[in-house]
Each structure stands twice: as structure tokens, then as C-alpha cells.
Amino acid sequence: MKKPHTQVKVAVLPKCDYCKQNGVDRDAKYDAKVSIATYWANMCQGHFDLYGIGLGLGIGQELVLDVPSSTTKLPSTQGLLDDMKQRRS
């Protein structure tokens, strides 16, 4: 069983803050406290291995992409589209 507070679901994975500084476009896998400073950062696996201090409440979380299943019903936008069409008329 996983330790509590070690994962968080996100709709979109942010980019790794350290990779961005070097012009690299890489998804982050962790949002965690940094060992060499007092701030937190979004980090890819490599940077988490270098600078992360662990996972858990107040330390860091693994970012898990929350992909809606095919059975998940999304809200209908039909009413909004109909309203927009009427306003244009």
C-alpha cells in the first residue's frame, strides 16, 4: 500500500521547472520540495532524483495524469452553443 499523500491527480502535467530553464520541454512527474533551497518545483524524474527530498505530506507528490474514462460523461455544451447562435441572429 502506498504511503498517504504521495500522489495527486492532475488534468495536465506541468513542465519540469529545471528543464524549462535549459530550454528543454519535458513533463514533470513530481511537485516537490527542493533539497538545495526552501522552495518547491515541478520536476522530471531525473531532477527529482537529484533535488527531491521524498514523497509525502509537506515533502512532495507524484503527479498522476487523470484521464477521463470513456464512460465519464462530460457536461453538454449544446445549450451554450444554441444560446450563442441565438445571440448572433
Long-range contacts (C-beta under 8 A, 24 or more apart in sequence): 3-55, 3-56, 4-56, 4-57, 5-56, 5-57, 5-61, 6-55, 6-56, 6-61, 6-62, 7-55, 7-61, 7-62, 7-63, 7-64, 8-61, 8-62, 8-63, 8-64, 9-64, 9-65, 9-66, 10-63, 10-64, 10-65, 10-66, 11-65, 11-66, 12-65, 13-63, 13-65, 14-42, 14-63, 15-42, 16-42, 16-43, 16-44, 16-47, 17-41, 17-42, 17-43, 17-47, 18-43, 18-44, 18-47, 18-51, 19-44, 19-47, 28-63, 29-62, 29-63, 30-55, 30-60, 30-61, 30-62, 30-63, 31-60, 31-61, 31-63, 32-59, 32-60, 32-61, 33-58, 33-59, 33-60
